[in-house]
Amino acid sequence: MKVVQLYEVARTAHLERIDGDDEVTLLYREKRYDFDEAVAGRAKPLRAGFISSCRFAIRNDIDIIEVNEPLVTRAAVRSLAFVWAARVRAKLRSRPRPIVVAYAIANVPSSVLREHLPFKARMKFELRRPLASLVWASLDRIAYGTADAERLYASEFPARRRADSRLIEALPVAVPAPDREDVDERSTVLFLGDLSRRKGFPDVMAAWPAVRAELPTMRLSIVGRGVGAEEAIKRATHDDRMTVVIDPPREHVFAELEKARVLVLPSRRMPLWREQVGLPALRTLGGGGGVEAAGDEEHAESVVVVVAEAAGDAAGEFDEAVHGLGAAVG
């Protein structure tokens, strides 16, 4: 069975999911900053714009097409052209029509986008939004990664009797963690990802002094990249309980996740963005960690603290500190 994933942007998580599966081909237009070339060498994705994607659809028999979710409106033209080309080929060759599927995690309504997008971006959105309805109409199946996404699509598009829809919340099955005899006995708090305001990096920096004073064995590890990198490095030079690693290889990221006692991700709701599914949280859940989640509309979208079994009071202390000091950096 031939499966084609037609994405606008490819990231390492996409590549890892198809690594070793020869029946799946990923066609992408752009690379995300975390695109791992080593994994790409094994997964063999293909970079393809509008014309190249259509050419692929015309030249290859395809059984299943996964397109970007309809509310990714910038992908609508390419998605529709690919689906139509694949269907034409199937008809001419007397083959079954390819099944069109999508995975949806969008959580920002069109009304909010219209309110906050700059003028030029809003005009592009208005031109593309009707095409999103055509993408929606072309789907045979849609899977929702969150209940928020399911509710949003119900409000944005008419119900369809033909399409099969399922809510499959993005929670992994825990796998046994490796023995960690080499892990430092002191607890480590890990912030992993984009060092930006929307991901709550300033909140973590503001909360750390209180946590540091309360828990004298606690260490803070900052792993990622972004606008806050310079600040993180500067702070670490004056704090012997703080380490910073900028844009490390994937193996280092996994190692940090294995040894962390607490993973803190205090994402903040922005006018055009809300947290969807935090991949670092999923990684830690997959390793058997637990989750404590809290948040408030004023300061944080979702203060997510992923706690390993022996975390003790660290998660609660960090959660309290982030909320208490969040207003200072808002």
Secondary structure as UniProt FT lines:
FT   STRAND          3..10
FT   HELIX           12..18
FT   TURN            19..20
FT   TURN            22..23
FT   STRAND          24..31
FT   TURN            33..34
FT   HELIX           37..43
FT   STRAND          46..47
FT   HELIX           50..59
FT   STRAND          64..67
FT   TURN            70..71
FT   HELIX           73..75
FT   HELIX           76..92
FT   TURN            93..94
FT   STRAND          99..104
FT   HELIX           110..116
FT   HELIX           119..138
FT   STRAND          141..144
FT   HELIX           147..156
FT   STRAND          164..167
FT   TURN            181..182
FT   STRAND          188..194
FT   TURN            197..200
FT   HELIX           201..214
FT   TURN            216..217
FT   STRAND          219..225
FT   TURN            227..228
FT   HELIX           229..237
FT   TURN            240..241
FT   STRAND          242..246
FT   HELIX           250..259
FT   STRAND          262..267
FT   TURN            271..272
FT   HELIX           279..286
FT   TURN            287..288
FT   STRAND          290..296
FT   TURN            297..299
FT   STRAND          300..307
FT   TURN            309..310
FT   TURN            312..313
FT   HELIX           314..329
//
